[in-house]
């Protein structure tokens, strides 16, 4: 199966939205975007980080071989790192949590308009778009660092037209067996 170019277009649109939003805010509120890469927390300094990468591709099969859809998950991992106590006497752990909440709001502010604009694609190109979140604990040694993390998953469904069969052995029979029954289908 060939990767559908629409997935590349969608990734580029998400990446551009994240980078453009970060560049548009005051310097002390910016976050670092790391596309196509995931790092452990060992080398992260005080700041906010967004890691963007593509998750699994899920084919959504239909009764026709002429038109199907594929779903892809774009994963946005957010990590906020704080160190030391602030002048307001907030602990580093508390500051990391506050930074993460603000970073999450920034990322949503950057990505939610993409749904309205359908990732810049023609109307009807994208079937569905959904956001969901899940627990995320970054790998690596935390040491003296105080950090908080969150993960957003941006799921997109786009059309995919299978390539014509260019060879191979045609299927003539399908046999299905279970503990109490067995059947055979002739598909020639």
C-alpha positions in Angstrom: 0.0 0.0 0.0 1.3 3.4 -0.9 1.0 6.2 1.6 -1.7 8.6 0.5 -0.3 12.0 -0.2 -3.3 13.6 1.6 -1.7 12.3 4.8 1.4 14.3 4.0 -0.7 17.4 3.3 -2.5 17.0 6.6 0.8 16.6 8.5 2.2 19.7 6.9 -0.9 21.7 7.7 -0.8 20.6 11.4 2.9 21.4 11.6 2.5 24.8 10.0 -0.3 25.7 12.4 1.7 24.7 15.4 4.8 26.6 14.3 2.9 29.7 13.1 1.0 30.0 16.4 4.2 29.7 18.5 5.9 32.3 16.4 2.9 34.7 16.8 3.0 34.8 20.6 5.4 36.8 22.8 8.8 35.1 23.1 8.4 34.1 26.7 5.2 32.2 25.8 6.6 30.3 22.8 7.1 26.5 22.6 9.5 24.4 20.6 8.0 22.2 17.9 9.8 18.9 17.1 8.3 17.2 14.1 8.8 13.6 13.2 10.8 13.0 16.3 10.4 11.9 19.8 13.0 12.3 22.4 13.2 11.2 26.0 13.1 13.9 28.6 16.8 13.6 29.5 17.9 16.6 27.4 14.9 18.9 27.9 15.6 22.2 29.5 13.2 24.6 31.2 10.5 25.4 28.7 7.6 24.0 26.6 7.9 21.4 24.0 5.5 20.0 21.3 6.4 16.7 19.6 4.3 16.0 16.4 4.4 12.6 14.7 2.1 10.4 12.8 0.6 7.4 14.6 -1.0 4.4 13.0 -2.8 4.2 9.7 -6.1 2.4 9.8 -7.9 1.2 6.6 -11.6 1.5 6.7 -12.7 -1.1 4.3 -15.9 -0.8 2.2 -17.8 -3.2 0.1 -16.2 -1.8 -3.0 -12.6 -1.9 -4.0 -12.9 1.3 -6.0 -13.1 3.7 -3.1 -12.1 3.3 0.5 -11.0 5.5 3.3 -7.9 5.5 5.5 -7.7 7.0 9.0 -4.5 8.4 10.5 -3.7 9.6 13.9 -1.5 12.6 14.3 0.0 12.6 17.8 0.8 15.8 19.6 2.8 15.2 22.8 3.2 18.3 25.0 5.8 18.5 27.8 6.3 21.5 30.1 9.5 21.6 32.2 10.1 23.9 35.1 13.0 24.3 37.5 13.5 26.1 40.8 10.9 28.1 42.7 9.3 31.2 41.2 9.3 34.7 42.8 5.7 34.0 43.7 7.0 31.0 45.8 5.3 28.5 43.5 7.0 25.1 43.5 8.6 23.9 40.2 6.0 21.1 40.1 3.1 23.6 40.3 4.7 25.9 37.7 5.2 22.9 35.3 1.5 22.1 35.7 0.5 25.7 35.0 2.8 25.8 31.9 1.3 22.6 30.6 -2.3 23.9 31.0 -1.3 27.1 29.1 0.6 25.0 26.4 -2.5 22.8 25.9 -4.6 25.9 25.4 -2.1 27.2 22.9 -2.0 23.9 21.0 -5.8 23.7 20.8 -5.9 27.4 19.7 -3.5 26.5 16.9 -5.2 23.2 15.8 -9.0 23.8 16.3 -9.2 26.2 13.3 -7.8 23.5 11.1 -11.0 21.6 11.6 -13.0 24.5 10.3 -10.7 24.9 7.3 -10.5 21.2 6.7 -6.7 21.3 6.8 -6.8 23.5 3.7 -8.3 20.8 1.5 -11.3 21.0 -0.7 -14.7 20.6 0.9 -15.6 16.9 1.1 -12.0 15.6 0.9 -11.8 14.8 4.6 -14.4 12.4 6.0 -14.0 13.0 9.7 -11.8 14.9 12.1 -11.7 14.2 15.8 -9.6 15.2 18.8 -9.1 13.0 21.8 -6.6 13.0 24.7 -5.0 10.3 26.7 -2.6 9.9 29.5 1.0 10.3 28.6 4.1 9.8 30.7 7.3 10.7 28.9 10.2 8.3 29.0 13.6 9.2 30.5 15.1 10.2 33.8 13.3 13.0 35.4 16.0 13.7 38.0 15.7 17.2 39.4 13.3 18.3 36.7 9.7 19.1 37.4 7.6 18.4 34.3 4.0 17.8 33.3 2.9 16.1 30.1 -0.3 15.6 28.0 -1.1 14.0 24.7 -3.6 15.1 22.0 -4.5 12.8 19.2 -5.9 14.4 16.0 -7.6 11.8 13.9 -8.4 12.4 10.2 -10.1 10.2 7.7 -9.4 10.7 4.0 -10.3 8.9 0.8 -7.9 6.3 -0.6 -8.2 4.7 -4.0 -6.5 1.3 -4.1 -4.0 0.6 -6.8 -5.2 -1.9 -9.4 -4.1 -5.5 -8.9 -1.0 -5.9 -10.9 -0.4 -9.5 -10.4 -0.2 -12.2 -7.8 -2.4 -15.2 -7.4 -6.1 -14.6 -7.7 -8.2 -15.8 -4.7 -10.6 -18.6 -5.7 -11.8 -19.9 -2.4 -12.0 -18.6 1.2 -12.3 -21.1 4.0 -13.5 -20.1 7.4 -13.4 -22.5 10.4 -14.4 -22.2 14.0 -14.6 -24.8 16.8 -18.2 -25.8 16.0 -18.5 -25.1 12.2 -16.6 -24.7 9.0 -17.6 -23.2 5.6 -16.0 -22.5 2.3 -16.8 -19.6 -0.1 -16.2 -19.8 -3.8 -15.1 -16.3 -5.0 -13.9 -17.1 -8.5 
